[in-house]
Amino acid sequence: MAVTIDDVRKLASTLPRTQEALVRDRVKFRVGQIVYLAFSRDETLMGFAYPKEEREALVGSEPDKFLMPRRSDLRYNWAVVRLAAIDHEEMRELVLDAWRMVVPKRVAA
């Protein structure tokens, strides 16, 4: 069963300090001003915080699932995934890892 934005919302809403925002018709989840998840307008793609030095290997390992961010976002710790290509367990892992990148270590613990 494909992952939906509602599945992600259920998980993200349980994470401390997370806020949901609608920015230019796009749903984003952030901690303070730092965005760690963002959805395409059609809600088929999810951008997520990810170490930029590791993302080429991620995309290269499964190019049918993961994408590089758009050119303007290459400078950020960011990658993109097709929601239809992941299961709920993988979504959970991606969301939690992205969230851990933006919260203080004591909060993540």
ROLO-78789 format. One record per residue (C-alpha): z, y negated, x. Coordinates in steps of 0.05 Angstrom, whole numbers, plus 5000, padded with zeros to 4 digits. Layout:
[[Z,Y,X]],
...
This chain:
[[5000,5000,5000]],
[[4979,4933,5028]],
[[5031,4881,5048]],
[[5032,4818,5006]],
[[5061,4749,5016]],
[[5115,4767,4966]],
[[5136,4825,5010]],
[[5142,4778,5069]],
[[5178,4726,5027]],
[[5231,4778,5005]],
[[5247,4793,5078]],
[[5242,4723,5106]],
[[5287,4694,5052]],
[[5344,4739,5077]],
[[5340,4712,5148]],
[[5391,4659,5168]],
[[5366,4587,5173]],
[[5297,4604,5144]],
[[5264,4553,5099]],
[[5199,4562,5061]],
[[5152,4503,5058]],
[[5084,4489,5027]],
[[5041,4449,5076]],
[[4970,4432,5057]],
[[4968,4489,5007]],
[[4993,4539,5059]],
[[5059,4575,5055]],
[[5100,4571,5119]],
[[5168,4596,5140]],
[[5208,4558,5191]],
[[5275,4549,5223]],
[[5287,4474,5228]],
[[5220,4445,5246]],
[[5195,4507,5283]],
[[5146,4549,5243]],
[[5149,4623,5256]],
[[5104,4649,5199]],
[[5044,4616,5165]],
[[4994,4644,5115]],
[[4921,4629,5105]],
[[4904,4594,5040]],
[[4878,4660,5011]],
[[4941,4695,5035]],
[[4903,4750,5071]],
[[4923,4729,5142]],
[[4992,4716,5170]],
[[5003,4676,5233]],
[[5067,4693,5269]],
[[5106,4671,5330]],
[[5087,4716,5388]],
[[5090,4707,5464]],
[[5023,4676,5485]],
[[5023,4714,5551]],
[[5023,4780,5512]],
[[4976,4764,5455]],
[[4910,4782,5489]],
[[4937,4852,5501]],
[[4960,4855,5428]],
[[4892,4834,5401]],
[[4855,4878,5450]],
[[4896,4939,5431]],
[[4880,4933,5356]],
[[4825,4882,5343]],
[[4815,4906,5271]],
[[4888,4887,5257]],
[[4904,4828,5302]],
[[4867,4763,5316]],
[[4873,4707,5365]],
[[4897,4642,5334]],
[[4846,4587,5322]],
[[4827,4546,5383]],
[[4875,4489,5367]],
[[4934,4538,5365]],
[[4920,4574,5430]],
[[4971,4531,5467]],
[[5027,4557,5422]],
[[5064,4624,5421]],
[[5023,4649,5363]],
[[4981,4708,5339]],
[[4949,4728,5272]],
[[4949,4793,5233]],
[[4909,4817,5173]],
[[4960,4835,5120]],
[[4917,4890,5091]],
[[4917,4925,5158]],
[[4993,4933,5166]],
[[5046,4972,5129]],
[[5115,4948,5108]],
[[5150,4974,5169]],
[[5102,4938,5216]],
[[5108,4874,5175]],
[[5184,4878,5181]],
[[5179,4886,5256]],
[[5131,4827,5263]],
[[5172,4781,5219]],
[[5238,4797,5252]],
[[5209,4789,5322]],
[[5178,4722,5303]],
[[5243,4698,5273]],
[[5282,4719,5335]],
[[5236,4676,5377]],
[[5257,4612,5341]],
[[5331,4620,5326]],
[[5388,4614,5376]],
[[5406,4680,5408]],
[[5475,4680,5376]],
[[5443,4675,5306]],
[[5393,4731,5321]],
[[5450,4776,5342]],
